[in-house]
Amino acid sequence: MAAPYHQPTSLEEVRTLWIGDLQYWTDENYLYSCFAHTGEVQSVKIIRNKVTSLPEGYGFIEFVSHEAAEKILQTYNGTQMPGTEHTFRLNWASFSSGERRPDPGSDHSIFVGDLAPDVTDYLLQETFRVNYSSVRGAKVVTDPNTGRSKGYGFVKFADENEKNRAMTEMNGVYCSTRPMRISAAIPKKSTGSQLQYSAAKAVYPATAYAMPQLQAVLPDSDPTNTTIFIGNLDPNVIEDELRQICVQFGELIYVKIPVGKGCGFVQYASRASAEEAVQRLHGTMIGQQAVRLSWGRSPASKQDSSAVWSQQADPNQWANTYYGYGYDAYGYAQDPSYAYGAYAGYSQYPQQVEGTVDATSVAGSHPGMEQKEEPYDPMNIPDVDKLNASYMAVHGRAMLGRSLWLKTNPLPQPT
């Protein structure tokens, strides 16, 4: 006869561990055999799908005492499971905290980046739990193929005030051998009891200025296009930072920030990942500037970029805010010859024009001048001066410094 379920009345009485990343063949007998030699296992339960009866990949192990469970957690978490190539993934069972279980929406989570490779769920949880008693659990995100940490994770709190304190007080604090980078997290659809979050768009506005409303991202008609354009990019943001922000939405092919152009290009492995990135990052703060996202040009779909130039917002009207990055420990291969000039979004970003404007560079913008269709070569780097001059020809009147531009521009001005 199974022992009656123990309902703890305090955190110190919790004696049930969550175990995750279980293989399809794992059953209660196998898990019991892993810990039977301790003589302290009280019950084992693997969660199964109610329709198919197949394992959901996680379960719970109850021990005779909190001390016994804690010893198992510290001893076995991250070690190899008997007879397999997989490792134990253990954590405290958050539903057994002894508190009244809140509604699903009342959990408050933070995103923790720059984690060292050796950081486990337990270590991450205890790093916060020492100072914040409402910590309900922690999860380090791992690569499903290798089992190695991706360098970021999430910590869940029951108390929102403690979560807010932790975001300020724990940012830069060491966990293992690296200082943590912290931001807010927004919940996504969960599977089983595992936490699935993504880094929040932006937190801690630095000013009270109203931010202009961005227009919706133009749709892309090519379902195979997985490249996005990121305009108004903070010049201090480097490719590694941009990669770490974008990887939370899916696997990356490469990331490219052209030097001195104030923009970037990101290609995803799947269309769905690219769509999510466009929807979630458009208008958010990266570094100290609000970015504009649009679809990059796929080689199979050459788009006319001039029609969307007028929709580019002035980057100077955006207030500065702090943005919490998401981080990934893995690097991704970049193609150094990536043709960022082949994408329509590149021409949407208004670059500042210095000096004179070559009359031939704006031929495509004036109907009275000769226009020539150049053959499409996706590997050619664009003539940036030409793009800049074309933009100024259309929007010069509305921009600051027009008087200076008029003085240096050799073209006759329209009346």
TORGUPA-714546 format. One record per residue (C-alpha): residue in three letters; z, x, y; residue number from 1. Coordinates in steps of 0.02 Angstrom, whole numbers, plus 50000, padded with zeros to 5 digits. Example, Ala and Ser with C-alpha at 12.3 -4.5 7.8 and 13.67 -1.06 7.14 Angstrom:
kolse  zz  xx  yy  vexro
ala  50390  50615  49775  1
ser  50357  50684  49947  2
end
This chain:
kolse  zz  xx  yy  vexro
met  50000  50000  50000  1
ala  49950  50069  50168  2
ala  50088  50115  50288  3
pro  50110  49996  50435  4
tyr  50022  50049  50594  5
his  50135  50144  50714  6
gln  50127  50079  50893  7
pro  50190  50217  51009  8
thr  50291  50177  51164  9
ser  50260  50342  51254  10
leu  50130  50480  51256  11
glu  50247  50594  51158  12
glu  50245  50469  51014  13
val  50057  50470  50991  14
arg  50021  50534  50816  15
thr  49840  50483  50787  16
leu  49693  50600  50811  17
trp  49513  50553  50846  18
ile  49384  50650  50744  19
gly  49201  50649  50794  20
asp  49028  50717  50755  21
leu  49048  50666  50573  22
gln  48900  50680  50455  23
tyr  48829  50525  50373  24
trp  48904  50570  50204  25
thr  49082  50595  50268  26
asp  49206  50470  50197  27
glu  49395  50443  50202  28
asn  49424  50540  50041  29
tyr  49341  50696  50110  30
leu  49439  50690  50273  31
tyr  49600  50661  50180  32
ser  49566  50811  50068  33
cys  49544  50922  50222  34
phe  49725  50893  50277  35
ala  49813  50836  50118  36
his  49893  51007  50092  37
thr  50000  50978  50247  38
gly  50084  50829  50165  39
glu  50087  50743  50335  40
val  49932  50630  50330  41
gln  49979  50447  50338  42
ser  49809  50361  50347  43
val  49624  50397  50374  44
lys  49495  50277  50444  45
ile  49309  50303  50473  46
ile  49228  50177  50591  47
arg  49074  50092  50519  48
asn  48939  49982  50591  49
lys  48982  49799  50562  50
val  48802  49756  50517  51
thr  48742  49905  50416  52
ser  48912  49970  50355  53
leu  48850  50145  50393  54
pro  48971  50269  50475  55
glu  48965  50276  50665  56
gly  49005  50462  50663  57
tyr  49188  50457  50711  58
gly  49356  50403  50643  59
phe  49545  50417  50658  60
ile  49679  50513  50563  61
glu  49860  50459  50579  62
phe  49999  50583  50542  63
val  50184  50560  50509  64
ser  50235  50628  50680  65
his  50169  50681  50850  66
glu  50216  50861  50812  67
ala  50116  50859  50650  68
ala  49963  50788  50738  69
glu  49976  50915  50879  70
lys  49987  51059  50756  71
ile  49831  50999  50666  72
leu  49740  50978  50832  73
gln  49782  51154  50889  74
thr  49749  51233  50719  75
tyr  49589  51147  50661  76
asn  49494  51093  50816  77
gly  49334  51195  50825  78
thr  49355  51274  50652  79
gln  49231  51253  50510  80
met  49247  51100  50400  81
pro  49266  51142  50213  82
gly  49101  51152  50120  83
thr  48993  51123  50274  84
glu  48913  51215  50420  85
his  48995  51096  50544  86
thr  49157  51114  50641  87
phe  49302  50995  50669  88
arg  49296  50899  50833  89
leu  49470  50830  50861  90
asn  49558  50748  51006  91
trp  49701  50631  51039  92
ala  49658  50450  51005  93
ser  49662  50377  51180  94
phe  49692  50199  51120  95
ser  49861  50253  51052  96
ser  49938  50305  51216  97
gly  50074  50172  51205  98
glu  50022  50099  51372  99
arg  49943  49931  51398  100
arg  49760  49962  51365  101
pro  49664  49935  51527  102
asp  49498  49849  51546  103
pro  49348  49962  51510  104
gly  49308  49972  51694  105
ser  49480  50037  51742  106
asp  49458  50209  51665  107
his  49430  50343  51796  108
ser  49334  50498  51745  109
ile  49283  50661  51824  110
phe  49142  50779  51784  111
val  49194  50959  51748  112
gly  49061  51095  51754  113
asp  49049  51284  51729  114
leu  49154  51278  51571  115
ala  49168  51435  51466  116
pro  49088  51427  51293  117
asp  49257  51430  51206  118
val  49329  51278  51296  119
thr  49367  51136  51175  120
asp  49410  50953  51203  121
tyr  49592  50993  51176  122
leu  49597  51142  51294  123
leu  49508  51044  51431  124
gln  49625  50897  51410  125
glu  49783  51003  51412  126
thr  49724  51100  51566  127
phe  49732  50936  51663  128
arg  49870  50851  51567  129
val  49998  50981  51622  130
asn  49985  50916  51800  131
tyr  49924  50737  51777  132
ser  50017  50626  51655  133
ser  49886  50488  51657  134
val  49753  50596  51571  135
arg  49686  50490  51428  136
gly  49564  50610  51348  137
ala  49432  50744  51374  138
lys  49262  50783  51300  139
val  49158  50941  51306  140
val  48974  50898  51287  141
thr  48889  50997  51149  142
asp  48712  51027  51090  143
pro  48683  50911  50941  144
asn  48578  51041  50852  145
thr  48684  51198  50874  146
gly  48855  51122  50905  147
arg  48880  51242  51050  148
ser  48954  51187  51216  149
lys  48831  51143  51353  150
gly  48954  51206  51482  151
tyr  49015  51041  51551  152
gly  49124  50895  51503  153
phe  49226  50747  51562  154
val  49409  50707  51585  155
lys  49469  50526  51585  156
phe  49619  50464  51685  157
ala  49713  50300  51682  158
asp  49769  50321  51863  159
glu  49639  50329  52001  160
asn  49754  50420  52122  161
glu  49782  50559  51997  162
lys  49595  50569  51967  163
asn  49564  50589  52153  164
arg  49700  50722  52166  165
ala  49628  50817  52019  166
met  49456  50822  52099  167
thr  49530  50917  52246  168
glu  49671  51014  52166  169
met  49582  51071  52008  170
asn  49415  51120  52084  171
gly  49401  51308  52062  172
val  49550  51319  51944  173
tyr  49519  51424  51789  174
cys  49499  51345  51618  175
ser  49489  51487  51494  176
thr  49388  51623  51582  177
arg  49293  51525  51714  178
pro  49338  51423  51870  179
met  49294  51239  51851  180
arg  49175  51144  51964  181
ile  49225  50962  51980  182
ser  49142  50803  52041  183
ala  49158  50617  52012  184
ala  49077  50541  51858  185
ile  48994  50373  51837  186
pro  49004  50288  51666  187
lys  48848  50260  51564  188
lys  48827  50156  51408  189
ser  48950  50221  51279  190
thr  48930  50247  51091  191
gly  49084  50224  50984  192
ser  49233  50305  51066  193
gln  49139  50453  51137  194
leu  49133  50472  51325  195
gln  48961  50473  51403  196
tyr  48955  50504  51588  197
ser  48841  50582  51714  198
ala  48885  50670  51875  199
ala  48903  50552  52021  200
lys  48776  50547  52161  201
ala  48886  50602  52305  202
val  49069  50603  52351  203
tyr  49176  50642  52501  204
pro  49064  50598  52650  205
ala  49099  50724  52787  206
thr  49049  50613  52932  207
ala  49054  50430  52977  208
tyr  48872  50423  53030  209
ala  48767  50288  52952  210
met  48639  50365  52839  211
pro  48460  50300  52854  212
gln  48399  50191  52714  213
leu  48270  50279  52606  214
gln  48116  50186  52555  215
ala  48092  50155  52370  216
val  48009  50291  52269  217
leu  47825  50258  52248  218
pro  47780  50211  52069  219
asp  47678  50329  51963  220
ser  47534  50259  51863  221
asp  47525  50400  51736  222
pro  47647  50365  51593  223
thr  47629  50545  51532  224
asn  47683  50623  51697  225
thr  47858  50698  51681  226
thr  47860  50805  51838  227
ile  47960  50757  51992  228
phe  47952  50823  52169  229
ile  48114  50853  52265  230
gly  48092  50861  52453  231
asn  48210  50907  52596  232
leu  48299  51027  52479  233
asp  48439  51132  52553  234
pro  48370  51310  52570  235
asn  48534  51378  52500  236
val  48509  51288  52334  237
ile  48444  51403  52197  238
glu  48348  51359  52040  239
asp  48499  51375  51926  240
glu  48596  51249  52032  241
leu  48451  51127  52034  242
arg  48430  51147  51846  243
gln  48614  51110  51817  244
ile  48602  50952  51922  245
cys  48444  50888  51838  246
val  48487  50928  51658  247
gln  48613  50786  51650  248
phe  48466  50665  51639  249
gly  48377  50749  51494  250
glu  48295  50904  51423  251
leu  48203  51011  51550  252
ile  48040  51105  51530  253
tyr  48056  51206  51689  254
val  48124  51205  51866  255
lys  48036  51284  52015  256
ile  48090  51307  52196  257
pro  47949  51385  52299  258
val  48021  51516  52416  259
gly  48050  51454  52592  260
lys  47968  51284  52569  261
gly  48122  51171  52566  262
cys  48069  51080  52408  263
gly  48072  51095  52220  264
phe  47986  51037  52061  265
val  48065  50986  51897  266
gln  47975  50943  51735  267
tyr  48064  50847  51598  268
ala  48025  50840  51413  269
ser  48015  50650  51418  270
arg  47956  50517  51539  271
ala  48119  50419  51522  272
ser  48221  50568  51579  273
ala  48109  50594  51729  274
glu  48120  50411  51778  275
glu  48309  50414  51770  276
ala  48316  50571  51876  277
val  48204  50494  52009  278
gln  48309  50335  52016  279
arg  48478  50421  52019  280
leu  48446  50573  52128  281
his  48337  50494  52263  282
gly  48436  50497  52425  283
thr  48584  50595  52356  284
met  48658  50754  52427  285
ile  48608  50918  52348  286
gly  48691  51059  52439  287
gln  48707  50999  52618  288
gln  48552  50890  52629  289
ala  48497  50722  52563  290
val  48346  50744  52452  291
arg  48191  50637  52434  292
leu  48117  50617  52262  293
ser  47942  50567  52215  294
trp  47828  50593  52068  295
gly  47740  50759  52055  296
arg  47554  50756  52022  297
ser  47505  50768  51841  298
pro  47342  50863  51807  299
ala  47270  50704  51732  300
ser  47303  50600  51886  301
lys  47256  50677  52052  302
gln  47328  50567  52189  303
asp  47290  50555  52373  304
ser  47444  50620  52461  305
ser  47396  50580  52640  306
ala  47440  50396  52623  307
val  47622  50432  52591  308
trp  47652  50562  52725  309
ser  47705  50434  52853  310
gln  47850  50381  52741  311
gln  47938  50550  52750  312
ala  48105  50536  52838  313
asp  48159  50665  52965  314
pro  48276  50780  52868  315
asn  48378  50816  53025  316
gln  48443  50638  53034  317
trp  48544  50654  52875  318
ala  48731  50681  52890  319
asn  48809  50823  52792  320
thr  48912  50778  52640  321
tyr  48985  50870  52494  322
tyr  48893  50846  52331  323
gly  48974  50876  52164  324
tyr  48853  50963  52047  325
gly  48831  50937  51862  326
tyr  48815  51097  51762  327
asp  48737  51154  51601  328
ala  48770  51320  51518  329
tyr  48598  51336  51443  330
gly  48451  51417  51532  331
tyr  48277  51345  51520  332
ala  48115  51439  51515  333
gln  48015  51433  51675  334
asp  47829  51459  51691  335
pro  47811  51580  51839  336
ser  47635  51520  51867  337
tyr  47690  51339  51882  338
ala  47565  51256  51996  339
tyr  47680  51170  52118  340
gly  47535  51152  52235  341
ala  47448  51036  52115  342
tyr  47570  50894  52145  343
ala  47552  50759  52273  344
gly  47735  50759  52320  345
tyr  47723  50936  52388  346
ser  47625  50877  52538  347
gln  47751  50740  52576  348
tyr  47881  50861  52640  349
pro  47860  50903  52826  350
gln  47865  51091  52852  351
gln  47896  51162  53024  352
val  47740  51238  53101  353
glu  47760  51398  53197  354
gly  47625  51474  53307  355
thr  47448  51409  53316  356
val  47356  51289  53205  357
asp  47189  51339  53133  358
ala  47058  51208  53174  359
thr  46984  51221  53000  360
ser  47151  51182  52921  361
val  47152  51002  52980  362
ala  46973  50958  52940  363
gly  47028  50834  52809  364
ser  47137  50740  52933  365
his  47006  50700  53067  366
pro  46856  50591  53029  367
gly  46752  50682  53160  368
met  46767  50847  53070  369
glu  46677  50904  52913  370
gln  46770  50859  52755  371
lys  46742  50950  52592  372
glu  46806  50899  52421  373
glu  46872  51055  52337  374
pro  46870  51068  52147  375
tyr  47039  51030  52071  376
asp  47124  51183  52000  377
pro  47304  51149  51943  378
met  47346  51334  51944  379
asn  47300  51364  52126  380
ile  47442  51384  52250  381
pro  47408  51269  52399  382
asp  47367  51323  52575  383
val  47537  51281  52649  384
asp  47479  51310  52827  385
lys  47342  51184  52799  386
leu  47465  51055  52734  387
asn  47582  51086  52879  388
ala  47445  51074  53008  389
ser  47382  50912  52933  390
tyr  47555  50838  52943  391
met  47575  50891  53125  392
ala  47406  50816  53166  393
val  47468  50647  53107  394
his  47650  50651  53164  395
gly  47655  50779  53303  396
arg  47684  50653  53443  397
ala  47843  50589  53366  398
met  47922  50757  53331  399
leu  48038  50860  53438  400
gly  47958  51013  53515  401
arg  47789  50927  53538  402
ser  47768  51003  53710  403
leu  47780  51177  53635  404
trp  47660  51130  53497  405
leu  47534  51066  53625  406
lys  47541  51230  53718  407
thr  47505  51332  53563  408
asn  47380  51215  53481  409
pro  47198  51264  53516  410
leu  47131  51092  53466  411
pro  47084  50964  53600  412
gln  47219  50830  53608  413
pro  47176  50646  53579  414
thr  47198  50533  53728  415
end
